[in-house]
Amino acid sequence: MTSGFFTGDVLRGLAARVLLFLTLALLPIGIIAIVQTRAISEQSRVNAELSLIAITERATAKKQETYQDAFSAAKALSSVVRLRRANSAECSKFLAEYKRASGLYSLVAFTALDGIMACSSVGGTVDFSQSPEFQRALKNNRHHAIHSGDPKISEEPVIVLYRPVSENGETIGMMAVSVPENSLISDADIQHDITPLAILTVNRFGEVLTAEGPLEDAATELPMAFDPMLRSKKRGLVFDDVTEAGLNRLYAIVPIVENTIYAVSIWPTDAVILGSSTSTRLTSLMPIFMWIASLVVAFWALNRLALKHIRKLGRQMRRFAMDRTLPPDTFDPSVPTELVAMERTFFEMAESIMKDEATLEDSLREKNILLKEVHHRVKNNLQLISSIMNMQIRQASGPEERDVLQRLQQRILGLATVHENLYQNDSLVRVNAKNLLRGLVDQVLGLGMDTATKTEVIQTYDDVMLDPDDAAPLSLMVSEAMTNALKYVRTTGGKPGQISITLRHTGEEEAQLTVSNTATEEEHDVGTGLGSKLITAFARQLNGQIEITQSDDEYRLSVVFPVPKDGKPILDY
């Protein structure tokens, strides 16, 4: 059974050849090697991030201790302030003694909610009610830290740490401890292959508190819209981002006072500490190299065995779709049997399609000829009836009888015009109302206009395509309207009478027919007569809205009706 798999016919198949080449290309790549390489790479990344976090923690250890001690002192002093704040002198004396004993801070003070600092290590009373920093700390009502380069009381730049003071569950003010900036010196040298670009401490709003250089320069190294609270975790986080200057940087952020102060170290993205040894990097890249090699081999195999032949077959199909011709050349014997069978099937299908299309085209031509013949005969029959009526008109006994027969003859000729346009049009499904109405109006004018009457007729038409079901009522409605207009048109102000007929698009699927003539108000009968009833009935057939307006010198008929863009569905009765 296995020997049959290696027969020539099977090996010529596309699936067997692609499987063979892919197997040869993918042999060097093992699942175990891929998993191990991925694990080593992930562990290396985690170790590198932990190293950056540890370096950041070690570099800011003294700052962390100083900040935490200051907040602890503020907490302890808050209890004393609650007891002694009523006596400002005694309260200030206690804070001054504490400041002198600790020797760590430049100012220790309590500021009430109204912004008055009456209890402080410097004594006296200072108004901070207009201080934006104090108002901001008061609004947050939580631990807060800011950098003050030009403090109001201290004589040197300081880091001001705020802590709310509460009594009976309500905040009564803010305890402030000012730490001199020069006391927060570099904590430790970073012993590694590289040093960070900067190590900063920032508050919860991303504002720089301390830096090794100017704060303005350090701030430009932070990411845009930097929010430490979103970036940090309980232990720390390493991430990459873009500075305001558009430079790529690596950041390690560690909380040193929870939800208040954070240490941030900034590194170049190619930091050596994030890299691995050369051998580890090459090992990590080996699966990629093998994957690329596999793709090259697979692509070469597929292109040689299938793609170029499929493209050729595609060109044959496109050529057949464009001009219904089949190529004289076929695949040579070296092409896989599946593609040869596909080409053979295509040729058989193409021949069948051409035969079916020829039969269909003959059938369609016969149907079109028969349908046009039907419209032609209907038109001839209607014209025959019109001729018979013409004879009857000449034998009419009175003008009233002659007028009735002429109106009926015009309606019959209007229907004949519709059928004439249908069999003369290339499409039997829709008719252009522009050509239909122009011929119909000319016909009505030829039958009903007195040559001695000076009447100006203005015709304006858009190309509106109608279904036969709509063309008939529209033509009959125009015939009735034009007959009424010819009957009642009058001269006004010494000028010749004027009849205007307009058909225009008022929307994507809507059209408006307007017929107007100059007339006097007494001469028009708006609501009675067979003509008016027929116009109303034809407008209803068109699903249209009819509007009749009459002024001192003009009578206007307007009908707005829908015109489906794609035409109505043709029903098989």
Secondary structure as the mmCIF struct_conf table of DSSP 4:
data_model
#
loop_
_struct_conf.conf_type_id
_struct_conf.id
_struct_conf.beg_label_comp_id
_struct_conf.beg_label_asym_id
_struct_conf.beg_label_seq_id
_struct_conf.end_label_comp_id
_struct_conf.end_label_asym_id
_struct_conf.end_label_seq_id
HELX_RH_3T_P HELX_RH_3T_P1 SER A 3 PHE A 6
BEND BEND1 THR A 7 THR A 7
HELX_RH_AL_P HELX_RH_AL_P1 GLY A 8 LEU A 11
TURN_TY1_P TURN_TY1_P1 ARG A 12 ARG A 12
BEND BEND2 GLY A 13 GLY A 13
HELX_RH_AL_P HELX_RH_AL_P2 LEU A 14 LEU A 26
TURN_TY1_P TURN_TY1_P2 LEU A 27 PRO A 28
HELX_RH_AL_P HELX_RH_AL_P3 ILE A 31 ALA A 59
TURN_TY1_P TURN_TY1_P3 THR A 60 THR A 60
HELX_RH_AL_P HELX_RH_AL_P4 ALA A 61 ARG A 84
TURN_TY1_P TURN_TY1_P4 ARG A 85 ALA A 86
BEND BEND3 ASN A 87 ASN A 87
HELX_RH_AL_P HELX_RH_AL_P5 SER A 88 SER A 102
BEND BEND4 LEU A 104 LEU A 104
BEND BEND5 SER A 106 SER A 106
STRN STRN1 LEU A 107 ALA A 112
TURN_TY1_P TURN_TY1_P5 LEU A 113 ASP A 114
BEND BEND6 GLY A 115 GLY A 115
STRN STRN2 ILE A 116 MET A 117
STRN STRN3 CYS A 119 SER A 120
TURN_TY1_P TURN_TY1_P6 SER A 121 VAL A 122
BEND BEND7 GLY A 124 GLY A 124
STRN STRN4 VAL A 126 ASP A 127
TURN_TY1_P TURN_TY1_P7 SER A 129 GLN A 130
HELX_RH_AL_P HELX_RH_AL_P6 PRO A 132 ASN A 140
TURN_TY1_P TURN_TY1_P8 ASN A 141 ASN A 141
BEND BEND8 ARG A 142 ARG A 142
STRN STRN5 HIS A 144 SER A 148
BEND BEND9 GLY A 149 ASP A 150
BEND BEND10 LYS A 152 ILE A 153
BEND BEND11 GLU A 155 GLU A 156
STRN STRN6 VAL A 158 GLU A 167
TURN_TY1_P TURN_TY1_P9 ASN A 168 GLY A 169
STRN STRN7 GLU A 170 PRO A 180
HELX_RH_3T_P HELX_RH_3T_P2 GLU A 181 SER A 183
BEND BEND12 LEU A 184 LEU A 184
BEND BEND13 HIS A 192 ILE A 194
BEND BEND14 LEU A 197 LEU A 197
STRN STRN8 ALA A 198 ASN A 203
TURN_TY1_P TURN_TY1_P10 ARG A 204 PHE A 205
BEND BEND15 GLY A 206 GLY A 206
STRN STRN9 VAL A 208 THR A 210
BEND BEND16 GLU A 212 GLY A 213
HELX_RH_AL_P HELX_RH_AL_P7 LEU A 215 ALA A 219
TURN_TY1_P TURN_TY1_P11 THR A 220 GLU A 221
BEND BEND17 LEU A 222 LEU A 222
STRN STRN10 PRO A 223 PRO A 223
TURN_TY1_P TURN_TY1_P12 MET A 224 ALA A 225
HELX_RH_AL_P HELX_RH_AL_P8 PRO A 228 ARG A 231
BEND BEND18 LYS A 234 ARG A 235
STRN STRN11 LEU A 237 VAL A 242
STRN STRN12 THR A 243 THR A 243
TURN_TY1_P TURN_TY1_P13 GLU A 244 ALA A 245
BEND BEND19 GLY A 246 GLY A 246
STRN STRN13 ASN A 248 VAL A 257
TURN_TY1_P TURN_TY1_P14 GLU A 258 THR A 260
STRN STRN14 ILE A 261 PRO A 268
TURN_TY1_P TURN_TY1_P15 THR A 269 ASP A 270
HELX_RH_3T_P HELX_RH_3T_P3 VAL A 272 LEU A 274
HELX_RH_AL_P HELX_RH_AL_P9 THR A 278 LEU A 302
HELX_RH_PI_P HELX_RH_PI_P1 ASN A 303 LEU A 307
HELX_RH_AL_P HELX_RH_AL_P10 LYS A 308 ASP A 323
BEND BEND20 PRO A 328 PRO A 328
TURN_TY1_P TURN_TY1_P16 PRO A 333 SER A 334
BEND BEND21 VAL A 335 VAL A 335
HELX_RH_AL_P HELX_RH_AL_P11 THR A 337 ARG A 394
TURN_TY1_P TURN_TY1_P17 GLN A 395 GLN A 395
BEND BEND22 SER A 397 GLY A 398
HELX_RH_AL_P HELX_RH_AL_P12 PRO A 399 GLN A 424
BEND BEND23 ASN A 425 ASP A 426
BEND BEND24 LEU A 428 VAL A 429
STRN STRN15 VAL A 431 ASN A 432
HELX_RH_AL_P HELX_RH_AL_P13 ALA A 433 GLY A 448
TURN_TY1_P TURN_TY1_P18 THR A 451 ALA A 452
BEND BEND25 THR A 453 THR A 453
STRN STRN16 THR A 455 TYR A 461
STRN STRN17 MET A 465 LEU A 466
HELX_RH_AL_P HELX_RH_AL_P14 PRO A 468 TYR A 488
STRN STRN18 THR A 492 THR A 492
TURN_TY1_P TURN_TY1_P19 GLY A 493 GLY A 494
STRN STRN19 LYS A 495 LYS A 495
HELX_LH_PP_P HELX_LH_PP_P1 PRO A 496 PRO A 496
STRN STRN20 GLY A 497 GLY A 507
TURN_TY1_P TURN_TY1_P20 GLU A 508 GLU A 509
STRN STRN21 GLU A 510 THR A 518
HELX_RH_3T_P HELX_RH_3T_P4 GLU A 521 GLU A 523
BEND BEND26 VAL A 526 GLY A 527
BEND BEND27 GLY A 529 GLY A 529
HELX_RH_AL_P HELX_RH_AL_P15 LEU A 530 GLN A 541
TURN_TY1_P TURN_TY1_P21 LEU A 542 ASN A 543
STRN STRN22 GLN A 545 GLN A 550
BEND BEND28 ASP A 552 ASP A 553
STRN STRN23 GLU A 554 PRO A 562
BEND BEND29 LYS A 565 ASP A 566
HELX_LH_PP_P HELX_LH_PP_P2 LYS A 568 LEU A 571
#
